Amino acid sequence: MDKIKILWADDEIDLLKPHILFLQNKGYEVVTASNGHDAVEIYEEQAAQIDVVFLDESMPGLTGLEVLPRIKAINSAVPVVLITKNEAEHVMEEAIGSQISDYLIKPVHPNQILLTLKKILDNKRLVSEKTAMDYQQEFRQIFMQITGGLDHVEWVEAYRKIVNWELKVDANQASGVTDILAQQKEQANTEFSKYVVKNYFDWVDKNKEVGPVMSHSMMRKHIFPHVGNGTPTIMVLLDNLRYDQWKTIEPIINEQFRTESEGYFFSILPTATQYSRNSIFAGMMPIDIETAFPDKWKNDTDEGGKNLAEDFFLGKQIDRIFRKGIKWDYKKVTNVSHGKELNDNILHYMNNDLTVIVYNFIDMLSHARTEMEVLKELVGDERAYRSLTRSWFLHSPLWTALQKLEGRDVQLFITTDHGTIRVQSPSKVVGDRETTTNLRYKVGRNLQYEPRDVLVVRDPKQAGLPRPNISSTFIFAKEDYFFLYPNNYNHFNNYYRNTFQHGGISLEEMICPVVRLRSK
């Protein structure tokens, strides 16, 4: 490996020979300059070989602060350390504003120099190694946790822990543990699927009232108790928002809003928009929506849009909950003009007790990624998916609109309807022409499938679901399976593998964030 090369410029360079020898004995190569002009000339000639620059701030002729922009003009990324006798605040502010990597006050000790070099040059490697070591130490604890028979509260804790490690590995480039972490998450999904299969029917049984808050009870439990107290409430439902994606955009939102609580709910099955989101807004399971509003509910095989009555369902739920009534509004953003309209009208929503905004973007992104090769390249894995979500949010009309609320007393909820999972394991299914096309769940008659890959619901009523046909059966894919028909099996396996899908049973699809924030 090549030696790290340092350019050190100081008008008293001869007095620094002990420091230079110390660095050379530590394996560094040092080239010196006794004035600013020589420093610039040396850097112009050797910029490609020099890894870091030390500049004395008070050299005669060209000062360190005057040399700095000339070096940065050649290579803006090179780390520069300013060494100064001057502790005046304005000198420090000017140096920091000129993008120095560090500064030291004379007289400097050789170990200070060494520490600065390690901080600048080895920081990423050291942080990466520390992250990997910390995860290795916690690996067994997480393993014991996910195989220990958890309840729903403990499953949320375990999932959050895994996601937090994913984000740490992303941030610190600890690539050495990426595969191990992915395998542990895969194992967690295997155990979580077993847990859901064992308990799901009890959760949706109205007579038992056990288990987590779910789609149909989410607004009643998490949103409505905070509405109508005089503070305007805005609820933003970002479709398909996974917990890891929320954690990626949280730092942006926290620039203006303070996170007061981070709750959760479990999406009902299927973890698909027409079921989960209608259930959220109606405050009912799908079978009860169909019974109460038969003209509004549409099954998978029915013609027309499946989520066109969300505002109607929301109004009916509000009427049930708030006897005195509240002033509310509902907005759905599905295109650029809707986003502009939201941006133009956001301050008007301050006159409402509750404003619900459904923002359809992440769902469109996941579908577009399936169909467009260029997006498959850009969003190859979860890390890239998180990064693209963050970039979209930062430049979205939604964030622009929310920024207009600065300085106003407002309560903000961020939530979703369900998440997505990157599917990797094909599972063969055979059905008739009426069988639905979804990759993570199927509704049909006489379905043939791999029993170990699915949760089967032969009586849809048991799962709170309508029965499109007298002999209809639902099946839900577990873990990272996706359903394929035998026809053109290899083609569709290659086409859909590694795409983000929803409708089935996984931590990513079912455990959904509900975050309450307050303007700062």
PATINU-775171 format. One record per residue (C-alpha): residue number from 1; residue in three letters; y, x, z. Coordinates in Angstrom, 3 decimals, padded with zeros to 6 digits. Each point is the difference from the previous one (the first is absolute). Layout:
<rs>
NUM|Ala|Y|X|Z
...
</rs>
This chain:
<rs>
1|Met|000.000|000.000|000.000
2|Asp|003.490|001.301|-000.889
3|Lys|002.279|001.054|002.840
4|Ile|002.860|-002.288|001.010
5|Lys|003.176|001.608|-001.337
6|Ile|003.274|-000.190|001.936
7|Leu|003.519|000.842|-001.194
8|Trp|002.118|000.989|003.012
9|Ala|003.774|000.474|-000.522
10|Asp|002.107|001.424|002.854
11|Asp|002.905|002.468|000.006
12|Glu|-001.660|001.698|003.000
13|Ile|-003.428|000.131|-001.620
14|Asp|-000.657|003.556|001.265
15|Leu|000.103|-001.295|003.579
16|Leu|-002.723|-002.507|-000.875
17|Lys|-002.643|002.584|-000.964
18|Pro|-002.130|-000.721|003.124
19|His|-000.075|-003.692|-000.978
20|Ile|-000.932|000.861|-003.583
21|Leu|-002.805|002.344|001.118
22|Phe|-001.256|-002.731|002.329
23|Leu|-000.214|-002.456|-002.902
24|Gln|-001.648|002.570|-002.272
25|Asn|-002.637|000.650|002.661
26|Lys|-000.618|-003.777|000.076
27|Gly|-000.732|000.063|-003.743
28|Tyr|003.360|-001.074|-001.428
29|Glu|001.859|001.815|-002.784
30|Val|003.751|000.418|000.589
31|Val|002.699|000.899|-002.522
32|Thr|003.485|000.627|001.397
33|Ala|003.640|-000.262|-001.043
34|Ser|003.049|001.239|001.905
35|Asn|002.475|-002.437|-001.550
36|Gly|000.200|-003.412|-001.626
37|His|000.498|001.233|-003.582
38|Asp|-003.168|002.124|000.131
39|Ala|-001.894|-002.917|001.576
40|Val|000.893|-002.310|-002.918
41|Glu|-000.861|002.720|-002.553
42|Ile|-003.388|000.716|001.613
43|Tyr|-000.811|-003.691|000.191
44|Glu|000.946|-000.540|-003.660
45|Glu|-002.477|002.747|-000.979
46|Gln|-002.838|-000.893|002.401
47|Ala|000.386|-003.743|000.642
48|Ala|-003.571|-000.761|-001.099
49|Gln|-001.441|002.455|002.553
50|Ile|002.261|-000.727|003.012
51|Asp|-001.362|-002.604|002.424
52|Val|002.799|-000.136|002.589
53|Val|003.552|001.353|000.423
54|Phe|001.744|001.173|003.202
55|Leu|003.804|000.047|-000.259
56|Asp|002.527|001.459|002.419
57|Glu|002.834|-002.517|000.272
58|Ser|002.861|002.512|000.525
59|Met|-000.533|002.654|-002.709
60|Pro|003.217|001.455|-001.491
61|Gly|000.685|-000.835|-003.634
62|Leu|-002.336|-002.941|-000.524
63|Thr|-000.922|-001.734|003.262
64|Gly|-003.412|-001.517|000.566
65|Leu|001.411|-003.503|-000.550
66|Glu|001.437|001.180|-003.345
67|Val|-003.271|001.629|-001.064
68|Leu|-001.986|-003.097|000.923
69|Pro|001.150|-002.324|-002.855
70|Arg|-000.490|002.791|-002.551
71|Ile|-003.618|000.466|001.080
72|Lys|-000.586|-003.772|000.146
73|Ala|001.396|-000.283|-003.540
74|Ile|-002.834|002.272|-001.168
75|Asn|-002.718|-001.707|002.075
76|Ser|000.982|-003.018|002.089
77|Ala|-003.387|-000.046|001.747
78|Val|000.018|003.524|001.438
79|Pro|000.170|-000.003|003.837
80|Val|003.135|001.722|001.339
81|Val|000.544|001.046|003.629
82|Leu|003.580|000.652|001.117
83|Ile|000.475|002.675|002.686
84|Thr|003.378|-000.107|001.738
85|Lys|001.983|001.164|003.011
86|Asn|002.194|-003.069|-000.343
87|Glu|-001.095|-003.024|002.047
88|Ala|002.944|-002.147|-001.150
89|Glu|-001.083|-003.557|-000.801
90|His|001.729|-000.113|-003.400
91|Val|-001.969|003.076|-001.159
92|Met|-003.270|-001.660|000.939
93|Glu|000.982|-003.274|-001.670
94|Glu|000.983|001.805|-003.205
95|Ala|-003.240|001.977|-000.015
96|Ile|-002.168|-003.043|000.617
97|Gly|001.927|-001.950|-002.627
98|Ser|-000.779|002.821|-002.444
99|Gln|-003.714|-000.586|000.601
100|Ile|-001.027|003.016|002.015
101|Ser|-003.524|-000.111|001.380
102|Asp|000.920|001.509|003.387
103|Tyr|002.647|002.066|001.744
104|Leu|-000.187|002.717|002.694
105|Ile|002.669|001.335|002.391
106|Lys|000.415|003.777|000.273
107|Pro|-001.392|002.066|001.553
108|Val|-003.398|-001.116|-001.304
109|His|-003.373|001.040|001.412
110|Pro|-002.823|000.901|-002.422
111|Asn|-002.154|-002.811|001.395
112|Gln|002.788|-002.481|-000.797
113|Ile|-000.137|001.155|-003.614
114|Leu|-003.791|-000.334|-000.040
115|Leu|000.150|-003.497|001.489
116|Thr|002.579|-001.083|-002.579
117|Leu|-002.161|001.317|-002.837
118|Lys|-003.041|-001.841|001.288
119|Lys|002.005|-003.184|000.434
120|Ile|001.367|000.176|-003.546
121|Leu|-002.925|001.422|-001.950
122|Asp|-003.027|-001.093|002.012
123|Asn|001.299|-003.311|001.322
124|Lys|-001.910|-002.205|-002.440
125|Arg|-003.209|001.954|000.410
126|Leu|000.253|000.062|003.805
127|Val|000.797|-003.728|000.212
128|Ser|-002.812|-000.783|-002.431
129|Glu|-002.491|002.033|002.025
130|Lys|001.186|-001.577|003.256
131|Thr|-000.352|-003.507|-001.506
132|Ala|-003.539|000.779|-001.161
133|Met|-000.905|001.409|003.404
134|Asp|001.433|-003.015|001.849
135|Tyr|-001.897|-002.422|-002.246
136|Gln|-003.247|001.913|000.458
137|Gln|000.443|-000.311|003.757
138|Glu|000.572|-003.765|-000.283
139|Phe|-002.708|-000.581|-002.636
140|Arg|-002.761|-000.587|002.520
141|Gln|002.150|-002.318|002.111
142|Ile|000.728|-002.167|-003.051
143|Phe|-003.691|000.105|-000.974
144|Met|-001.039|-001.193|003.457
145|Gln|002.668|-002.700|-000.130
146|Ile|-000.960|-001.531|-003.356
147|Thr|-003.713|000.009|000.785
148|Gly|000.448|-001.373|003.521
149|Gly|000.079|-003.766|-000.546
150|Leu|003.752|-000.674|-000.089
151|Asp|001.864|-003.295|000.397
152|His|002.830|-000.966|-002.357
153|Val|002.710|001.669|002.123
154|Glu|-001.970|003.265|000.072
155|Trp|-000.644|-000.187|-003.756
156|Val|003.742|-000.205|-000.626
157|Glu|000.520|003.025|002.252
158|Ala|-002.722|001.963|-001.826
159|Tyr|001.414|-000.917|-003.410
160|Arg|003.525|000.989|001.034
161|Lys|-001.348|003.313|001.269
162|Ile|-001.724|000.745|-003.324
163|Val|003.130|-000.959|-001.980
164|Asn|002.186|002.176|002.217
165|Trp|-002.304|002.934|-000.742
166|Glu|000.222|-000.755|-003.719
167|Leu|003.791|000.132|000.224
168|Lys|-000.072|003.249|002.020
169|Val|-002.329|001.594|-002.531
170|Asp|002.327|-001.149|-002.813
171|Ala|003.114|001.337|001.707
172|Asn|-001.500|003.333|001.043
173|Gln|-002.082|000.614|-003.129
174|Ala|-003.145|000.488|002.075
175|Ser|-002.235|-000.381|-003.034
176|Gly|-002.959|001.587|001.770
177|Val|-000.728|-003.169|001.967
178|Thr|000.722|-002.558|-002.744
179|Asp|-003.647|-000.522|-000.972
180|Ile|-001.211|-000.175|003.611
181|Leu|002.689|-002.547|000.860
182|Ala|-000.902|-002.082|-003.073
183|Gln|-003.661|000.014|001.050
184|Gln|000.933|-001.083|003.514
185|Lys|002.080|-002.874|-001.368
186|Glu|-002.937|-000.990|-002.206
187|Gln|-002.250|-000.052|003.055
188|Ala|002.600|-002.044|001.885
189|Asn|-000.016|-002.579|-002.806
190|Thr|-003.793|-000.199|000.156
191|Glu|000.117|-000.775|003.726
192|Phe|002.998|-002.327|-000.391
193|Ser|-001.826|-002.012|-002.671
194|Lys|-002.949|-000.474|002.368
195|Tyr|002.447|-001.168|002.676
196|Val|001.675|-002.523|-002.308
197|Val|-003.325|-001.366|-001.270
198|Lys|-001.122|-000.534|003.587
199|Asn|003.186|-001.694|001.262
200|Tyr|001.945|-001.556|-002.871
201|Phe|-001.358|-003.545|000.232
202|Asp|000.900|-000.156|003.694
203|Trp|003.564|001.157|-000.749
204|Val|000.667|-002.830|-002.447
205|Asp|-001.739|-002.682|002.091
206|Lys|002.811|-002.241|001.320
207|Asn|-002.090|-000.938|003.004
208|Lys|-000.510|003.565|001.259
209|Glu|003.481|001.599|-000.089
210|Val|-001.325|003.561|000.231
211|Gly|000.795|003.194|-001.856
212|Pro|003.194|001.363|-001.529
213|Val|003.081|-001.791|-001.262
214|Met|-000.825|-000.861|-003.616
215|Ser|001.926|-001.097|-003.083
216|His|000.204|-003.668|000.978
217|Ser|001.310|000.774|003.521
218|Met|002.200|003.001|-000.877
219|Met|003.372|-001.770|-000.247
220|Arg|-000.677|-002.178|003.031
221|Lys|-000.950|003.033|002.124
222|His|002.258|002.760|-001.341
223|Ile|003.045|-001.509|-001.732
224|Phe|000.939|-003.447|001.330
225|Pro|000.304|000.984|003.707
226|His|002.969|002.217|-000.993
227|Val|001.746|-002.518|-002.263
228|Gly|002.799|-002.393|000.974
229|Asn|001.535|002.056|002.810
230|Gly|003.349|000.443|-001.761
231|Thr|-000.869|003.216|-001.826
232|Pro|-000.658|-000.346|-003.759
233|Thr|-003.595|000.961|-000.839
234|Ile|-001.105|001.408|-003.336
235|Met|-003.723|000.249|-000.687
236|Val|-000.961|002.211|-002.943
237|Leu|-003.556|-000.403|-001.238
238|Leu|-000.895|002.922|-002.250
239|Asp|-003.151|-000.979|-001.863
240|Asn|-002.937|002.424|000.221
241|Leu|001.767|002.214|002.574
242|Arg|-002.587|002.116|001.782
243|Tyr|000.642|001.408|003.467
244|Asp|000.246|003.554|-001.378
245|Gln|002.597|-001.155|-002.523
246|Trp|002.008|-001.617|002.789
247|Lys|-000.018|003.289|001.960
248|Thr|001.260|001.742|-003.138
249|Ile|003.067|-002.236|-000.373
250|Glu|000.649|-000.420|003.745
251|Pro|002.164|003.175|000.287
252|Ile|002.270|-001.339|-002.753
253|Ile|000.406|-003.381|001.695
254|Asn|000.532|001.682|003.376
255|Glu|003.192|001.547|-001.330
256|Gln|001.544|-003.427|000.489
257|Phe|-002.483|-002.091|002.027
258|Arg|-001.708|000.823|003.278
259|Thr|-003.730|-000.795|000.237
260|Glu|-000.434|-002.239|003.054
261|Ser|-003.709|-000.824|-000.351
262|Glu|-002.808|000.751|-002.407
263|Gly|-002.501|-002.843|000.066
264|Tyr|-002.837|-000.912|-002.315
265|Phe|-002.107|-002.838|-001.307
266|Phe|-003.296|-000.167|-001.880
267|Ser|000.114|-001.469|-003.503
268|Ile|-002.425|-002.832|-000.592
269|Leu|-002.695|000.299|-002.671
270|Pro|000.389|000.226|-002.899
271|Thr|002.712|002.628|000.534
272|Ala|001.714|-001.373|-003.098
273|Thr|003.482|-001.438|-000.440
274|Gln|-000.895|-003.613|-000.777
275|Tyr|-002.010|-000.228|003.220
276|Ser|001.733|002.303|002.473
277|Arg|003.631|-000.719|-000.908
278|Asn|-000.394|-003.764|-000.318
279|Ser|-001.725|000.113|003.370
280|Ile|002.883|001.986|001.532
281|Phe|002.645|-002.454|-001.159
282|Ala|-001.967|-003.176|000.635
283|Gly|-001.218|001.168|003.417
284|Met|-003.419|-001.361|-000.997
285|Met|-003.326|001.206|-001.328
286|Pro|-000.474|-000.719|-003.736
287|Ile|-002.430|-002.886|000.603
288|Asp|002.619|-001.718|002.175
289|Ile|002.722|000.579|-002.612
290|Glu|-002.178|-001.636|-002.635
291|Thr|-000.690|-002.953|002.301
292|Ala|003.656|-000.497|001.013
293|Phe|001.595|000.722|-003.406
294|Pro|-002.643|-000.526|-002.702
295|Asp|002.619|-000.067|-002.754
296|Lys|001.356|003.426|001.042
297|Trp|-003.218|002.001|000.484
298|Lys|-001.659|001.662|-002.988
299|Asn|-003.429|001.641|-000.013
300|Asp|-000.771|003.168|-001.975
301|Thr|-001.227|-001.895|-003.040
302|Asp|002.926|-002.468|-000.116
303|Glu|002.727|000.370|-002.612
304|Gly|003.515|001.111|000.986
305|Gly|001.627|002.266|002.586
306|Lys|-001.701|000.165|003.371
307|Asn|003.069|000.852|002.123
308|Leu|002.626|-002.395|-001.318
309|Ala|000.215|-002.136|003.164
310|Glu|000.748|002.688|002.616
311|Asp|003.451|-001.396|000.818
312|Phe|-001.504|-003.489|000.368
313|Phe|-002.710|001.288|002.358
314|Leu|002.563|001.979|002.009
315|Gly|002.214|-003.051|000.410
316|Lys|-002.916|-002.089|001.269
317|Gln|-000.951|002.672|002.542
318|Ile|003.617|000.315|001.198
319|Asp|000.164|-003.790|000.447
320|Arg|-003.097|000.148|002.206
321|Ile|001.239|002.899|002.129
322|Phe|003.729|-000.725|000.408
323|Arg|000.585|-003.572|001.088
324|Lys|003.791|000.417|-000.007
325|Gly|-000.109|001.685|-003.370
326|Ile|001.440|003.313|-001.116
327|Lys|002.000|001.112|-003.020
328|Trp|-002.316|001.966|-002.260
329|Asp|-000.347|001.294|-003.539
330|Tyr|-002.758|001.467|-002.157
331|Lys|000.447|002.501|-002.842
332|Lys|-002.617|001.586|-002.266
333|Val|000.809|003.177|-001.928
334|Thr|-002.251|000.601|-003.000
335|Asn|002.317|001.708|-002.494
336|Val|003.209|002.011|-000.355
337|Ser|002.317|-003.026|-000.226
338|His|-001.465|-001.414|003.231
339|Gly|000.639|003.378|001.643
340|Lys|003.632|-000.063|-001.121
341|Glu|000.350|-003.553|001.305
342|Leu|-001.395|001.099|003.379
343|Asn|002.472|002.871|000.113
344|Asp|002.913|-002.313|-000.848
345|Asn|-000.919|-002.655|002.567
346|Ile|-001.349|001.972|002.954
347|Leu|003.117|-000.562|002.146
348|His|-000.230|-003.788|-000.541
349|Tyr|-003.393|000.085|001.745
350|Met|001.804|000.912|003.219
351|Asn|000.857|-003.712|000.241
352|Asn|-003.707|-000.917|000.320
353|Asp|-002.186|000.032|003.078
354|Leu|-002.870|001.257|-002.170
355|Thr|-000.118|001.429|-003.507
356|Val|-003.398|000.821|-001.497
357|Ile|-000.053|002.451|-002.925
358|Val|-003.208|000.559|-001.951
359|Tyr|000.281|003.232|-001.980
360|Asn|-002.587|000.441|-002.743
361|Phe|-000.106|003.619|-001.033
362|Ile|-002.907|001.876|001.552
363|Asp|-002.465|-002.569|-001.365
364|Met|001.443|000.461|-003.491
365|Leu|-000.202|003.777|000.481
366|Ser|-003.699|-000.117|000.907
367|His|-000.790|-002.219|-003.017
368|Ala|002.086|002.157|-002.341
369|Arg|-001.763|003.099|001.303
370|Thr|-003.342|-001.531|-000.967
371|Glu|001.173|-000.720|-003.540
372|Met|002.249|002.998|-000.808
373|Glu|-001.442|003.491|-000.378
374|Val|003.315|001.677|000.824
375|Leu|000.138|-001.765|003.393
376|Lys|-003.602|000.969|000.713
377|Glu|001.134|003.604|-000.398
378|Leu|003.089|-000.509|002.173
379|Val|-001.806|-001.943|002.730
380|Gly|-003.326|001.773|000.165
381|Asp|-000.681|-000.528|003.689
382|Glu|001.350|-001.470|003.242
383|Arg|002.454|002.831|000.552
384|Ala|001.596|-000.583|-003.411
385|Tyr|-000.047|-003.778|000.577
386|Arg|001.948|000.495|003.237
387|Ser|002.445|002.344|-001.699
388|Leu|000.665|-002.409|-002.860
389|Thr|000.484|-002.888|002.462
390|Arg|002.565|002.052|001.921
391|Ser|001.849|000.972|-003.182
392|Trp|000.054|-003.606|-001.220
393|Phe|001.300|-001.333|003.327
394|Leu|002.727|002.645|000.284
395|His|001.428|-001.022|-003.386
396|Ser|-000.818|-003.719|000.147
397|Pro|002.441|-002.937|-000.005
398|Leu|-001.670|-000.996|003.274
399|Trp|001.139|003.132|001.850
400|Thr|003.437|-000.243|-001.637
401|Ala|000.259|-003.583|001.281
402|Leu|-001.185|000.874|003.520
403|Gln|002.585|002.794|000.200
404|Lys|002.727|-002.621|-000.425
405|Leu|-000.987|-001.359|003.425
406|Glu|001.289|003.154|001.714
407|Gly|002.062|-000.797|003.070
408|Arg|-001.162|-003.634|000.138
409|Asp|-002.208|-001.421|002.714
410|Val|-003.203|-000.917|-001.804
411|Gln|-003.695|-000.052|000.774
412|Leu|-002.345|001.270|-002.717
413|Phe|-003.746|-000.464|-000.386
414|Ile|-002.020|002.051|-002.494
415|Thr|-003.512|-001.257|-000.727
416|Thr|-002.485|-000.649|-002.799
417|Asp|-002.742|-002.366|-001.107
418|His|-002.837|002.537|-000.354
419|Gly|-000.605|003.609|-001.032
420|Thr|-002.060|001.750|-002.647
421|Ile|-002.830|002.530|-000.109
422|Arg|-000.827|002.629|-002.605
423|Val|-003.394|-001.141|-001.268
424|Gln|-002.633|002.593|-000.848
425|Ser|-003.469|-001.577|000.304
426|Pro|-001.171|-002.504|-002.656
427|Ser|-002.236|-002.908|001.032
428|Lys|-001.790|-002.151|-002.589
429|Val|000.532|-003.765|-000.016
430|Val|-001.391|-002.691|-002.288
431|Gly|001.637|-003.436|-000.271
432|Asp|000.615|-002.850|-002.418
433|Arg|003.111|-000.561|-002.146
434|Glu|001.818|-001.758|002.838
435|Thr|-000.247|003.041|002.293
436|Thr|003.399|001.505|000.861
437|Thr|001.058|003.351|-001.432
438|Asn|001.270|001.654|003.209
439|Leu|-001.383|003.477|000.697
440|Arg|-000.138|-000.279|003.811
441|Tyr|-001.152|-003.605|000.413
442|Lys|-001.816|-002.561|-002.091
443|Val|-000.257|-003.789|000.114
444|Gly|-002.763|-001.592|-002.018
445|Arg|-003.385|-001.672|-000.205
446|Asn|-003.377|001.764|-000.052
447|Leu|001.539|003.407|000.656
448|Gln|-002.319|002.999|000.002
449|Tyr|001.233|003.042|001.895
450|Glu|-000.928|002.970|002.183
451|Pro|-000.217|-001.537|003.510
452|Arg|000.837|003.255|001.802
453|Asp|003.331|000.292|-001.870
454|Val|001.416|-003.420|000.904
455|Leu|000.812|-002.645|002.555
456|Val|-001.416|-003.195|-001.475
457|Val|001.439|-003.435|000.878
458|Arg|-002.313|-002.752|-001.217
459|Asp|001.961|-002.685|001.872
460|Pro|003.705|000.666|-000.806
461|Lys|001.085|-002.439|002.719
462|Gln|-001.427|002.447|002.546
463|Ala|002.571|002.553|-001.180
464|Gly|002.854|-002.537|-000.197
465|Leu|-000.153|-000.063|-003.801
466|Pro|-000.062|-002.869|-002.526
467|Arg|-003.148|-000.545|-002.012
468|Pro|000.902|-000.108|-003.733
469|Asn|-003.480|-001.268|-000.840
470|Ile|-002.724|-001.607|002.098
471|Ser|-002.140|003.127|-000.337
472|Ser|002.762|002.640|000.117
473|Thr|-000.638|003.227|001.890
474|Phe|002.532|002.701|000.937
475|Ile|-000.909|003.682|000.205
476|Phe|002.349|002.683|001.330
477|Ala|-000.380|003.703|-000.787
478|Lys|-000.282|002.301|002.998
479|Glu|001.386|003.523|000.328
480|Asp|001.069|001.426|-003.412
481|Tyr|-002.366|-002.021|-002.220
482|Phe|001.160|-001.844|-003.096
483|Phe|-001.957|-002.598|-001.952
484|Leu|-001.144|000.610|-003.570
485|Tyr|-002.065|-002.088|-002.374
486|Pro|-002.961|001.683|-001.758
487|Asn|001.696|-000.411|-003.410
488|Asn|001.992|003.121|-000.951
489|Tyr|-000.709|001.312|003.493
490|Asn|000.825|003.672|-000.646
491|His|003.232|-000.803|-001.850
492|Phe|001.366|-002.203|002.791
493|Asn|-001.252|002.386|002.675
494|Asn|002.126|002.778|-001.532
495|Tyr|002.918|-002.387|-000.539
496|Tyr|000.213|-001.400|003.546
497|Arg|-001.288|002.854|002.162
498|Asn|002.790|001.546|002.107
499|Thr|002.336|-002.955|-000.578
500|Phe|001.650|-001.847|002.898
501|Gln|-001.498|-003.471|000.484
502|His|-000.004|-002.740|002.629
503|Gly|-001.965|-003.076|000.996
504|Gly|-002.728|001.560|002.132
505|Ile|-000.675|001.526|003.412
506|Ser|001.602|003.308|000.970
507|Leu|002.416|001.391|002.547
508|Glu|002.604|000.465|-002.737
509|Glu|-000.220|-003.592|-001.267
510|Met|-000.375|-001.886|003.276
511|Ile|002.111|001.738|002.660
512|Cys|003.593|-000.896|-000.867
513|Pro|003.236|001.139|001.692
514|Val|002.581|-002.398|001.458
515|Val|003.007|002.068|001.027
516|Arg|003.011|-001.364|001.883
517|Leu|003.253|001.949|-000.417
518|Arg|003.582|-000.419|001.159
519|Ser|003.143|001.268|-001.651
520|Lys|001.395|003.102|001.704
</rs>
